[in-house]
Amino acid sequence: IVAEREQEGPYTTFQQFFERTFATDLNRRALENMIRCGVFDSLGYYRSQLVDVMNVVLDAIADTRKQNLEGQFDLFGGFGGEDDPDLSQLMQPHSPEFEPMEKMRMERELTGLYLSGHPMDQYREVTRRAGAVPMGRILSDFAQEEGPTQFADEQRVCLAGIILSSRTRTTKNNTLMAYAMLEDDTGSMELILFARAMEEYGGLLAEGYGVLAEGRISVRDEKQPQLICERLFPLAEESLPLLEQRGGRYGADRNRMGQYRSQETPKDQIPGVVPGATKLYLRFDREDDPRVKKVRQMLVMFPGTGQMVLYFRDSKRRFGIPCLIHTSLVRELKRLLGEENVVVK
């Protein structure tokens, strides 16, 4: 692509790009990923629109090349046939653009970087008012050869960021804890939630969700600094009064948190929720399968109004459990039970 551009000049249209690179090793999947990452933004079209028309443009160019090889190409008519699609009309905006958060999600997923912005951009004022410490500042302080000068192990801090991923683990005491990766625009840190915090705040560990996390810095062995998370709130202005309260950490806030969750971000609007899904079916060979207990423990993180149905082959029995049908939950269940035993409807 670069060699062609240096030799023949800049690409000026979407159609021209494909015409000039058609004979290369680029495939449709790679081209679609380039669109989703914003490679063609300078041409003035929506990414969503280019995704929609990409196959039509490619097929038209392929047909033209075929006609050219067969000696049927009209040199002056271009695509020219009466039945050929009017590409100029196809290229007119006809579908809404992806939302900014969706653009950034695709960029991160495909390149490992946010290119057009950062999800934290919309939370600048709330982050400032919450007194959240940039994660990069903590990480760089502990990375100094002479040792940290601004922060210390066990120091209480507040962080603000986007949940990148989360996973659960059963402790020796048979309780559930969670590890979650939190990221702002300066760096990322791992959150650790023990059983008590999990009981109160586990439902906020949804991938792509913005949170305020309060807790203690933990530095162990040669690991990067982590945060032992004691309180977790939605990254919203309404959470600020709760963050300021120091007493009743795990009890008094519970009802208020329930109110804020329902008012600020309904469960069916949390990023990552499987759209339109109402039931999640799991299949087990027998009722005493030890994985049943692990599934129940995982559900602490995903309270909701959807329904999980457990089916047992040995007894032909079914049990229903309410849950939030989230992509992270489905992914973990498939890893635990196998894809053939997990169905979303």
MODABEL-V219333 format. One record per helix or strand of 2 or more residues. SS is the DSSP state (A for helix, B for strand). FROM is the first residue (numbers start at 1). LEN is the number of residues. If there is no record, write none. Layout:
# MODABEL-V219333
SS;FROM;LEN + SS;FROM;LEN
This chain:
# MODABEL-V219333
A;2;7 + A;14;8 + A;28;9 + A;41;3 + A;47;23 + A;87;4 + A;100;12 + A;119;12 + A;135;8 + B;156;15 + B;176;8 + B;188;6 + A;195;10 + B;210;9 + B;226;9 + A;237;8 + A;253;12 + A;267;3 + B;279;6 + A;291;11 + B;306;7 + B;317;7 + A;327;11 + A;339;3 + B;342;3
